[in-house]
Amino acid sequence: MLHMRWSCVPVALALLLLTSVASGIDMTCPRRPLCSRQFCWSYLATEHDLADLQVRLAIEDDLQHHLQLLRGQDEAVRRIMNALVHKLMNPEESLVLHFAGDQGTGKTFASELISLAWSRRCSSRYLPSCPSGDSLLSIDFTSLRGKKKDELVDYVVATIEAHAKRYPHGIVTLNDVQVLNQQQLEALAPLLGRGDSFDGHAGGQNRLATNKLLMILTTDFGEAGRTTGMNSKRLETLIRDEFRAKLSSRVEATMISVPFLPIAPAVAKEVVEVNLKLAQCAFPSIKTLTYDEEVVDFIVEDRIDHLPQNNAREVARHTRFITSALLNEATRGATAAGVHIHLRVGDDGVKAVTR
């Protein structure tokens, strides 16, 4: 964890270590973006100075820290890290990452985690949590599928153009690219790395530079649970057959495919543990949060029938649904000394016991 001018590194690191406490899984609370967790001298700047080696090392360290939360996706994390380290060293070079997999396997979550390291500040000053960084722009094509080609291009380009003016090296996530037809794909090809600029808007008067941006495409495989039981090799073949051949003819820059595997029950348990830790991090008054192993089993078994359809996202959502109200009630009236909470399974579900 590094200051932009490195004067407060020991203090900032000590504060982080002091505020992260042990629970059932060995991890610390997520770090907020650099300028949301400590003072930055260049406060008005919207981006990190990527020409500074120490800044690049700080971003890389934050990336490694955040991506530990992406459970069961070791190969995806490896590919993402390799690509982003290269992008940090070559910020003017186009990079398109293609996140492909079933719904709920962590594609959107991965983009948000990357943005926490890539950005200087949180996406909102008003939320107690910090789900993503402010340099992240997400466009969902599912909600735009009714637009005609020219309308779609005008909207997408104008939106990205406004974002790129503020964050020239920002992140743009294009979700559900598979819903686009051939004409729409062709029109938006520059956003996928075909050239360094884009003829924006119908009149072609504005040009949008995309090479500095980090572009992330996400595609789903349509039928929920379609990739259940597949390993990385089989999933890679599916990506190539269904999406890569369709997109690669329109992409001149290197597009890196990142397969997201469906989660197994064992990984589902890790997802529960991660979200129990995240729940603890949302309540500063909780000094320790421990739990019986039966708590993890209970949450997983409660949603096991839904795993092929919703995967990690559903498990994470259900964990938060169960624990948020419990922890809120248990911390009500907590003193400055904080509270120690233990979760166990009772006759009618998960219970919180203060200690």
Residue pairs with C-beta under 8 A, 6 or more apart in sequence:
1 9
1 12
1 13
1 16
1 31
1 37
1 58
1 61
1 62
2 9
2 34
2 54
2 55
2 57
2 58
2 61
3 9
3 12
3 34
3 38
3 39
3 40
4 34
4 35
4 40
4 41
4 42
4 48
4 49
4 52
4 55
5 41
6 54
8 38
8 39
12 37
12 38
16 28
16 29
16 31
16 37
17 28
19 29
19 284
20 28
20 29
20 281
21 280
21 286
21 287
21 288
21 289
22 288
23 273
23 276
23 277
23 280
23 288
23 289
23 290
23 291
24 273
24 276
24 277
24 290
24 291
24 296
25 270
25 273
25 274
25 276
25 277
27 68
27 69
27 274
27 277
28 65
29 277
29 278
29 280
29 281
30 65
30 66
30 69
30 116
30 130
30 278
30 281
31 37
31 62
31 65
31 66
31 116
32 116
32 122
32 130
33 116
33 117
33 119
33 120
33 121
33 122
33 130
33 133
33 134
34 40
34 48
34 58
34 62
34 120
35 43
35 120
35 121
36 120
36 121
36 122
36 130
40 120
42 49
45 120
46 120
46 134
46 135
46 166
46 167
47 120
47 135
47 167
47 168
47 169
47 170
48 55
48 59
48 118
48 120
48 169
49 55
50 56
50 88
50 91
50 169
56 88
56 89
59 88
59 117
59 118
60 84
60 85
60 88
60 117
62 116
62 117
63 80
63 81
63 84
63 113
63 114
63 117
64 81
65 117
66 113
66 114
66 116
66 117
67 77
67 80
67 81
67 110
67 113
67 114
69 109
69 113
69 274
69 278
70 76
70 77
70 106
70 109
70 110
70 113
71 263
71 267
71 270
71 271
71 274
71 312
72 106
72 261
72 263
72 264
72 267
72 270
72 271
72 312
73 105
73 106
73 110
73 260
73 261
75 232
75 259
75 261
76 99
76 106
76 110
76 258
76 259
76 260
76 261
79 256
79 258
80 97
80 110
80 114
80 258
83 95
83 97
83 256
84 114
84 214
86 93
86 95
87 93
87 95
87 214
91 169
91 212
92 211
92 212
93 211
93 253
94 193
94 196
94 210
94 211
94 215
94 253
94 254
95 193
95 214
95 215
95 253
95 254
95 256
96 192
96 193
96 215
96 216
96 217
96 251
96 253
96 254
96 255
96 256
97 214
97 215
97 216
97 217
97 255
97 256
97 258
98 216
98 217
98 218
98 219
98 239
98 243
98 244
98 247
98 255
98 256
98 257
98 258
99 107
99 110
99 111
99 216
99 217
99 218
99 219
99 258
99 260
100 107
100 218
100 219
100 220
100 221
100 235
100 239
100 243
100 257
100 258
100 259
100 260
101 107
101 220
101 221
101 227
101 235
101 259
101 260
101 261
101 262
102 220
102 221
102 224
102 225
102 226
102 227
102 228
102 260
102 262
102 311
103 220
103 224
103 309
103 310
103 311
103 313
104 309
104 310
104 311
104 312
104 313
104 314
105 260
105 261
105 262
105 263
105 311
105 312
105 313
106 260
106 312
106 313
107 218
107 260
108 138
108 173
108 175
108 218
109 312
109 313
110 260
111 132
111 136
111 138
111 171
111 173
111 216
111 218
112 131
112 132
112 136
114 136
114 171
114 214
114 216
115 123
115 132
115 133
115 135
115 136
115 171
116 130
116 132
116 133
117 133
118 133
118 135
118 136
118 169
118 170
118 171
118 214
119 132
119 133
119 134
119 135
119 136
120 133
120 134
120 135
121 133
121 134
122 130
122 132
122 133
122 134
123 130
123 131
123 132
123 133
123 134
123 136
124 130
128 282
129 282
133 171
134 167
135 167
135 169
135 170
135 171
136 170
136 171
136 173
137 159
137 160
137 163
137 167
137 170
137 171
137 172
137 173
138 173
138 175
139 156
139 159
139 160
139 172
139 173
139 174
139 175
140 175
140 176
141 174
141 175
141 176
141 177
141 179
141 180
142 175
142 176
142 179
144 152
144 155
144 156
145 179
145 180
147 155
149 183
149 184
149 187
150 187
150 202
152 184
152 187
152 188
153 184
153 187
153 188
153 200
153 201
153 202
154 200
154 201
154 202
156 188
156 191
157 198
157 200
157 201
157 206
157 208
158 200
158 201
160 172
160 191
160 208
160 210
160 213
161 200
161 206
161 208
163 170
163 172
164 170
164 172
164 208
164 209
164 210
164 212
164 213
168 209
168 212
168 213
169 212
169 213
169 214
170 213
170 214
171 213
171 214
171 216
172 191
172 213
172 214
172 215
172 216
173 216
173 217
173 218
174 191
174 215
174 216
174 217
174 218
175 218
176 218
176 219
176 220
177 185
177 217
177 218
177 219
177 243
177 247
178 219
178 220
178 222
178 242
178 243
180 188
185 246
185 247
185 250
186 250
189 250
189 251
190 197
190 198
190 199
190 208
190 210
191 198
191 210
191 215
192 215
192 217
192 247
192 250
192 251
192 253
192 255
193 210
193 215
193 251
193 252
193 253
193 254
193 255
194 250
194 251
194 252
194 253
195 252
196 209
196 210
196 211
197 207
197 208
197 209
197 210
197 211
198 207
198 208
198 209
198 210
199 207
200 206
200 207
200 208
211 253
217 247
217 255
219 243
221 227
221 238
221 242
224 308
224 309
224 310
225 262
225 308
225 309
227 235
227 238
227 261
227 262
228 262
228 308
229 262
230 238
230 261
230 262
231 261
232 259
232 261
235 259
235 261
236 257
236 259
239 257
239 259
240 257
244 255
244 257
247 255
248 255
262 307
262 308
262 311
263 271
263 307
263 311
263 312
263 315
265 300
265 304
265 307
267 312
268 300
268 303
268 304
268 307
268 312
268 315
269 296
269 297
269 300
271 312
271 315
271 316
271 319
272 296
272 299
272 300
272 315
272 319
273 296
274 316
275 315
275 316
275 319
275 320
275 323
276 289
276 291
276 295
276 296
276 319
276 323
276 343
277 289
278 320
279 289
279 319
279 320
279 323
279 324
279 327
280 286
280 289
280 327
282 324
282 327
283 327
283 328
283 331
285 331
285 334
285 338
285 339
286 327
286 331
286 338
286 339
286 340
286 341
287 337
287 338
287 339
287 340
288 340
288 341
289 327
289 341
289 342
289 343
290 340
290 341
290 342
290 343
291 342
291 343
291 344
292 342
292 343
292 344
292 345
294 344
294 345
295 343
295 344
295 345
295 350
298 345
298 349
298 350
299 315
299 318
299 319
299 322
299 350
300 315
302 318
303 310
303 314
303 315
303 318
306 314
307 314
307 315
310 317
322 349
322 350
323 343
323 350
326 343
326 350
326 351
326 352
327 341
327 352
329 352
330 339
330 341
330 352
330 354
331 339
331 341
339 354
339 355
340 354
340 355
341 352
341 353
341 354
341 355
342 352
342 353
342 354
342 355
343 350
343 351
343 352
343 353
344 350
344 351
344 353
345 351
